[in-house]
Amino acid sequence: MVKWWTLAIGVFGLTAAGAVDAAPTIDIALAAASWGPRFILTGTKTEPTYIEHIRLDRDGDVFILQGGAPAGMTPSRESVALGAGGALRHLDCAIGMRCDTAEPPSGFLASAVILGAIRTQRLSGRFPIVAYGGFELVCIPAERLGIQNAVLDPCVEAHSGAVIAQRHRRSGEFDGPSLDPWSINLSIPPPQLASPK
């Protein structure tokens, strides 16, 4: 004879399993179609001995990353331009970095890589939405972006296209070039009006 609580536990288990299967997803190409041509992302990244101040700007097809230095030190600057065919071209390279490698950027500048892959139809499909500090992120498997032997996957904010965090593949934790959730300020400037002639 089956007891009523055994039946209730079984039904609860099926409901819980269905809830896991029904995690919200988003079509990355449809999301990208709604991204505006500009954003400004600022925040901090806490290191063991100092705090980095990060700023990522998108202006059309140009992405500019500034910061990464402790207070009082000269911040670095790296920028890339996204070409019509999805290729990236470095405009500025941070001192001490090599920007002539074939491997695409995997940190905050993966924002440009993701957009280029979507535009050239190398990246499509539905991806789970992950919460991070009040934002909805989509973490993209790094190898889908041409990044080899990756441990971290870049996570793009679903409504702007700005990469704000990286997720560790083994632990599922946010790690590496990830902004402190409490520090994130993401603004989307209105479209620039044409100046009168």
Secondary structure, 3 states (H helix, E strand, C coil): CCCHHHHHHHHHHHHHHHHHHCCCEEEHHHHHHCCCCEEEEEEEEECCCCEEEEEEEEECCEEEEEECCCCCCCCEEEEEEECCCCCEEEEECCCCCCCCCCCCCCCCCHHHHHHHHHHCCCCCCEEEEEEECCEEEEECCHHHHCCCCCCEEEEEECCCCCEEEEEECCCCCEECCCCCHHHCEEECCCCCCCCCC
